[in-house]
Amino acid sequence: MDLAKDKVSLSLQTDNIEQTVNENVQDIKDIKIDIENIKNYNSHQRPKEKFSFIHQIELVFLLGRKDKLLSLKEKFVQNKDVNHIEVICGLGECGKTTLSIEFAWMFQQFYPGGVFWVSAESNDTLEDTITTLAIDVSTSGQNSKETFKRTLMWLGRLTKRWLIVIDNADTDIISGQMKELLLGNLKRNTKGHIIITSRREPLAIEETFHVSTVNCNYLMKKEFNF
Protein backbone atom coordinates (compact mmCIF):
# COMPACT_ATOMS: atom_id res chain seq x y z
CA MET A 1 0.00 0.00 0.00
CA ASP A 2 2.80 2.41 0.96
CA LEU A 3 4.62 1.49 -2.23
CA ALA A 4 1.57 2.44 -4.29
CA LYS A 5 1.34 5.79 -2.50
CA ASP A 6 5.03 6.40 -3.13
CA LYS A 7 4.55 5.69 -6.83
CA VAL A 8 1.65 8.13 -7.01
CA SER A 9 3.65 10.78 -5.14
CA LEU A 10 6.66 10.27 -7.40
CA SER A 11 4.46 10.51 -10.49
CA LEU A 12 2.99 13.81 -9.28
CA GLN A 13 6.45 15.20 -8.54
CA THR A 14 7.63 14.18 -12.01
CA ASP A 15 4.63 15.88 -13.61
CA ASN A 16 5.34 19.07 -11.65
CA ILE A 17 8.99 19.04 -12.72
CA GLU A 18 8.04 18.52 -16.37
CA GLN A 19 5.54 21.38 -16.16
CA THR A 20 8.16 23.71 -14.63
CA VAL A 21 10.72 22.81 -17.30
CA ASN A 22 8.17 23.36 -20.07
CA GLU A 23 7.27 26.76 -18.62
CA ASN A 24 10.95 27.75 -18.46
CA VAL A 25 11.50 26.60 -22.04
CA GLN A 26 8.55 28.71 -23.19
CA ASP A 27 9.89 31.69 -21.21
CA ILE A 28 13.23 31.37 -22.99
CA LYS A 29 11.52 31.20 -26.39
CA ASP A 30 9.55 34.35 -25.51
CA ILE A 31 12.75 36.14 -24.47
CA LYS A 32 14.44 35.21 -27.74
CA ILE A 33 11.50 36.69 -29.65
CA ASP A 34 11.65 39.88 -27.55
CA ILE A 35 15.38 40.23 -28.13
CA GLU A 36 15.02 39.78 -31.88
CA ASN A 37 12.32 42.47 -31.83
CA ILE A 38 14.68 44.82 -30.00
CA LYS A 39 17.56 44.11 -32.39
CA ASN A 40 15.28 44.86 -35.35
CA TYR A 41 13.87 48.03 -33.78
CA ASN A 42 15.98 50.43 -35.85
CA SER A 43 16.18 54.19 -35.42
CA HIS A 44 13.95 54.92 -38.43
CA GLN A 45 11.20 52.77 -36.84
CA ARG A 46 11.31 54.47 -33.44
CA PRO A 47 9.01 57.35 -32.62
CA LYS A 48 11.17 60.48 -32.32
CA GLU A 49 12.47 61.04 -28.77
CA LYS A 50 10.71 57.90 -27.62
CA PHE A 51 12.96 54.86 -27.60
CA SER A 52 16.71 55.26 -28.04
CA PHE A 53 18.03 51.84 -27.14
CA ILE A 54 21.02 50.63 -29.13
CA HIS A 55 22.82 47.54 -27.90
CA GLN A 56 24.47 44.34 -29.03
CA ILE A 57 22.69 41.72 -26.93
CA GLU A 58 24.22 38.59 -25.46
CA LEU A 59 21.77 35.72 -25.04
CA VAL A 60 21.93 35.02 -21.30
CA PHE A 61 18.75 33.72 -19.71
CA LEU A 62 17.79 33.70 -16.07
CA LEU A 63 15.61 31.43 -14.01
CA GLY A 64 13.30 33.53 -11.87
CA ARG A 65 13.49 36.51 -14.23
CA LYS A 66 9.81 37.32 -13.93
CA ASP A 67 10.11 37.86 -10.19
CA LYS A 68 13.01 40.28 -10.75
CA LEU A 69 11.11 42.17 -13.44
CA LEU A 70 8.02 42.51 -11.27
CA SER A 71 10.13 43.60 -8.29
CA LEU A 72 11.75 46.35 -10.37
CA LYS A 73 8.37 47.44 -11.71
CA GLU A 74 6.88 47.60 -8.22
CA LYS A 75 9.67 49.82 -6.88
CA PHE A 76 9.57 52.16 -9.86
CA VAL A 77 5.78 52.43 -9.69
CA GLN A 78 6.05 53.34 -6.00
CA ASN A 79 8.35 56.20 -7.05
CA LYS A 80 6.52 57.10 -10.25
CA ASP A 81 6.55 60.88 -9.68
CA VAL A 82 10.10 61.29 -8.37
CA ASN A 83 13.63 60.44 -9.41
CA HIS A 84 14.54 56.87 -8.51
CA ILE A 85 17.57 54.64 -9.10
CA GLU A 86 17.77 50.85 -9.07
CA VAL A 87 20.99 48.88 -9.55
CA ILE A 88 21.17 45.41 -11.07
CA CYS A 89 24.41 43.89 -9.83
CA GLY A 90 26.20 40.55 -9.92
CA LEU A 91 29.07 38.69 -11.55
CA GLY A 92 29.78 38.85 -15.26
CA GLU A 93 27.35 37.06 -17.59
CA CYS A 94 24.67 36.60 -14.93
CA GLY A 95 22.11 38.47 -17.03
CA LYS A 96 22.26 42.06 -15.76
CA THR A 97 22.09 43.68 -19.18
CA THR A 98 19.46 41.24 -20.44
CA LEU A 99 17.24 41.96 -17.44
CA SER A 100 17.55 45.72 -17.92
CA ILE A 101 16.71 45.41 -21.63
CA GLU A 102 13.74 43.17 -20.91
CA PHE A 103 12.43 45.65 -18.32
CA ALA A 104 12.85 48.62 -20.66
CA TRP A 105 11.13 46.80 -23.50
CA MET A 106 8.22 45.43 -21.48
CA PHE A 107 7.42 48.63 -19.58
CA GLN A 108 8.26 51.33 -22.13
CA GLN A 109 4.63 52.55 -22.07
CA PHE A 110 5.21 53.54 -18.43
CA TYR A 111 7.77 56.08 -19.69
CA PRO A 112 6.09 58.59 -22.03
CA GLY A 113 9.17 60.83 -21.80
CA GLY A 114 11.34 58.16 -23.42
CA VAL A 115 13.54 55.14 -22.77
CA PHE A 116 17.29 55.56 -23.28
CA TRP A 117 20.43 53.46 -22.99
CA VAL A 118 24.08 54.42 -22.49
CA SER A 119 27.17 52.26 -22.09
CA ALA A 120 29.41 53.06 -19.12
CA GLU A 121 31.93 50.34 -19.94
CA SER A 122 34.57 53.03 -20.53
CA ASN A 123 34.75 56.80 -20.91
CA ASP A 124 34.87 56.35 -24.69
CA THR A 125 31.75 54.16 -24.87
CA LEU A 126 29.91 56.55 -22.55
CA GLU A 127 30.81 59.44 -24.80
CA ASP A 128 29.87 57.51 -27.95
CA THR A 129 26.42 56.47 -26.72
CA ILE A 130 25.65 59.96 -25.39
CA THR A 131 26.62 61.30 -28.82
CA THR A 132 24.25 58.80 -30.46
CA LEU A 133 21.46 59.82 -28.09
CA ALA A 134 22.20 63.48 -28.82
CA ILE A 135 21.72 62.86 -32.54
CA ASP A 136 18.33 61.26 -31.84
CA VAL A 137 17.13 64.15 -29.66
CA SER A 138 18.89 67.02 -31.48
CA THR A 139 21.23 68.08 -28.68
CA SER A 140 24.56 67.76 -30.50
CA GLY A 141 27.13 70.43 -29.64
CA GLN A 142 30.41 71.62 -31.14
CA ASN A 143 32.35 69.04 -29.12
CA SER A 144 31.73 66.03 -26.89
CA LYS A 145 31.74 68.09 -23.69
CA GLU A 146 29.09 70.46 -24.99
CA THR A 147 27.07 67.56 -26.40
CA PHE A 148 27.13 65.79 -23.03
CA LYS A 149 26.04 68.94 -21.19
CA ARG A 150 23.25 69.76 -23.63
CA THR A 151 21.92 66.19 -23.59
CA LEU A 152 21.78 66.06 -19.79
CA MET A 153 20.07 69.45 -19.72
CA TRP A 154 17.52 68.13 -22.21
CA LEU A 155 16.84 65.09 -20.01
CA GLY A 156 16.56 67.29 -16.94
CA ARG A 157 13.89 69.44 -18.60
CA LEU A 158 11.61 66.56 -19.55
CA THR A 159 8.32 66.85 -17.68
CA LYS A 160 7.15 63.33 -18.45
CA ARG A 161 8.51 60.22 -16.79
CA TRP A 162 11.57 58.74 -18.51
CA LEU A 163 13.99 55.84 -18.05
CA ILE A 164 17.70 55.63 -18.75
CA VAL A 165 19.74 52.43 -18.45
CA ILE A 166 23.42 52.96 -17.58
CA ASP A 167 25.01 49.68 -18.56
CA ASN A 168 28.29 48.17 -17.30
CA ALA A 169 29.25 50.82 -14.74
CA ASP A 170 32.34 48.87 -13.70
CA THR A 171 35.32 51.19 -14.20
CA ASP A 172 37.61 51.54 -11.18
CA ILE A 173 37.68 55.33 -11.46
CA ILE A 174 34.40 57.19 -11.92
CA SER A 175 34.91 59.96 -14.47
CA GLY A 176 33.53 63.47 -14.13
CA GLN A 177 30.94 62.77 -16.81
CA MET A 178 29.82 59.61 -15.03
CA LYS A 179 29.50 61.49 -11.74
CA GLU A 180 27.41 64.14 -13.45
CA LEU A 181 25.21 61.47 -15.03
CA LEU A 182 24.72 59.56 -11.77
CA LEU A 183 24.91 62.26 -9.13
CA GLY A 184 24.13 65.52 -10.92
CA ASN A 185 20.99 67.48 -11.71
CA LEU A 186 19.14 64.47 -13.09
CA LYS A 187 18.53 63.43 -9.48
CA ARG A 188 16.84 66.71 -8.65
CA ASN A 189 13.27 67.64 -9.47
CA THR A 190 12.80 65.15 -12.29
CA LYS A 191 10.62 62.12 -12.89
CA GLY A 192 13.64 60.30 -14.26
CA HIS A 193 14.15 56.64 -13.45
CA ILE A 194 17.62 55.14 -13.75
CA ILE A 195 18.76 51.51 -13.94
CA ILE A 196 22.48 50.90 -13.44
CA THR A 197 24.07 47.54 -14.19
CA SER A 198 27.35 46.82 -12.43
CA ARG A 199 29.61 44.05 -11.19
CA ARG A 200 30.20 45.95 -7.97
CA GLU A 201 29.03 44.51 -4.68
CA PRO A 202 26.06 46.26 -3.01
CA LEU A 203 28.21 47.96 -0.34
CA ALA A 204 30.58 49.29 -3.00
CA ILE A 205 27.58 50.50 -5.01
CA GLU A 206 26.24 52.39 -2.01
CA GLU A 207 29.61 54.07 -1.50
CA THR A 208 30.31 54.84 -5.17
CA PHE A 209 26.88 55.61 -6.62
CA HIS A 210 25.15 56.78 -3.42
CA VAL A 211 22.40 54.20 -3.95
CA SER A 212 21.10 52.31 -0.92
CA THR A 213 21.75 48.58 -0.79
CA VAL A 214 17.96 48.23 -0.52
CA ASN A 215 17.83 49.26 -4.17
CA CYS A 216 20.51 46.81 -5.28
CA ASN A 217 19.09 43.81 -7.11
CA TYR A 218 21.73 41.09 -6.89
CA LEU A 219 21.63 38.37 -9.53
CA MET A 220 23.10 34.93 -9.07
CA LYS A 221 24.84 33.34 -12.02
CA LYS A 222 22.16 30.95 -13.27
CA GLU A 223 22.11 29.92 -16.86
CA PHE A 224 19.69 27.71 -18.77
CA ASN A 225 21.30 25.99 -21.73
CA PHE A 226 19.39 24.23 -24.51
N, C-alpha and C positions, 0 to 999 in steps of 0.2 A: 504493500500500500504506500509506504514512504517512498519507495523507488518510483512509483507512478507519479506521485506528487513532485518529486525532484525532476522527473522528465518534463512535466508540464511547466514547472518553474523555469527550467533551462530553456525550454522552447520559447517562453514569453520573453526571457532576457535576450535570446538570439534575435527575436523579431524586433525588439526595441533597438538593439544595436544596428540591425540592418536599416531600420527606419532613420536612425540618426545619421548613418553614413550616407544614405540616399539624400537626405536633406542637405548635408554638407556638400555633396557632389553638385546638387542643384545650385546651392549658393555660389560655388566656385564658377559654374557655368554663367550665372547671372553677372558675377563680377567681371568675367572676361568680356561679356557683351558690353557692360558699362564702360570698360576701359577702351574697347575698340571705338565706342561712340565718342569718348573724350578725344582719342587720338585723331579721329576724323572731323572733329569740331574745329574747323579752320577759321582763321580770322575773318574771312569774307562771309562766313556763315553766322558769326556772332552779332547780336545786336550791339550797336555802338555803345561803349562805356558800360557794358553789361557783364561780359564774361571774358576776362583776359587770363587764360590759364594754359600756359605753354609748358609742356614737360614731356621728357622721354620716360616712359613708365616701365618699371621692372615688375614682372608678374610674381608678386609675393602675396600669398593668401593666408589669412588668419582664421583660426578657429575662435569662435566667440566674438567675431567682428561686430555683429549686430548689437550686442550689449554695449560695446565701446561707442558705436555710432549714436545709439540712443542716449547714452550718458553724456556725450558731448552736446547733443541737441538739447537735452534737458537743462544743462548749465548755461548754454547760450540763450535759451528762451527765458530763463530766470533773469538774465541781464540784457534783455532785448533792447532797452532804451539807453544803455550806458556802454562805455568802452569795457571790453572784457577780453582777457587773454587766457588761452588754454595751451598747454604744452603736451605734445605727444613724444614721449622719450623711451629709450631702450637701446639695446645693442644694434649693430648694423644688420640690415636685412631682416628685421623682425616685422616690417610692414608699416613703419611710421608714415612714409610718404603715401603709400597706397591708401591707408586709412584717411589721411587728410584729403586726398583727391576724391575718395568715395563720399566723404562728408560734404565737400564743396559741391559735388555733382548732384547729390541727392537733395540737398537743402538750398539750392541756389535761389529758389523762389522766396526764401526767407530774407534774402538780401537784395532788395530792389535797387540799392545804391551800386551794386556790382560785386563780383567775386574776382579776386586777383591773386596771382602767385608770383613769388620772387625766390630766387635761389640764393642762399647765404653760404654756400659751400666755400666760397672765397670772395675777396673783395672784388675781383674781376667779374665773377658770375653775378654778384649782387648788382654791380654797375650795369652789366649787360641786360639783365632782366628788368631793371628799373627803366633803362633806355627803351626797351621793347614796350613796356607799359606806357611810357611817355608818348610813344608814337601812336598808340591806340587811343589815348585820351587827350592828345594835342597839347602836351606840356613840355615838349622838347625845348632845351635852351641852347646857348652858344657853346656850352661845354658840359661835361658830365656832372660837375658840381652844381651848375645852375639847373640842369635837367632834374637832378635828384631833389633839389630844394623846391622847384616848381611842382613836381609830382606829389611830394608830401603835402605841400600847401593845398593842392587840388583835393587830395584825399581828406585833409582836415576840414575842408569847406563843405563836404558832402553832408546834406541834411538827412538823407535816407540811410538806413542801416546797410553796412557793407562788411565784407569779409576779405582778409588778406592772409594767405598762407606763406609763412617764412620758412622755407625748407632747408634742412641740413645746416642748422646754426651750430656748427661744431668747431669753428676755429678757436685756437688757444687764446688769441688776442682779439678782443672785440673792437672793431674799427669805429671811427667817429660816425660814419654813415650808419653803421649798424646800431650804435647807441641812439642816434637820432630816430631811427626807424622804430626801435623797441621802446625807448624811454622818453621820446620827445613829445611834441604837441599832439600827436595822434592819440595819446592817452588822456587828453584833456578835452572835455566838452564835445565828444563825438559819440556817435553810435557805432563806432568801428569795432568789429570783432577780429581777433588775431589768433591764428593757430601757428605755433612754432613747433617744428620737429627737430629733435636734437638727441645726440648720444649721451649727453650729460646726465649725471645722476640728479634726482630731484633736489637734493641739498645744494648742489652746484648751480642748478637752474635758479633756485631761489636767490642765491648770492649774486649770480651774474645778470640775470634778466629781471630780478625783482618781482618774480612770480611765485606766489605761495605754493608750497608742496601740495596743498589741497587741490590745486589746479594742474597738477602734473599727472598725466595719464600714462602709466608705465606699461609697456608691452613686453611680454615674454616672447622669446624666439620660438614660435610654433609654426611649422610649415606643413602643408598638406600637399603631397606629391602624387600625381596621377600620370 
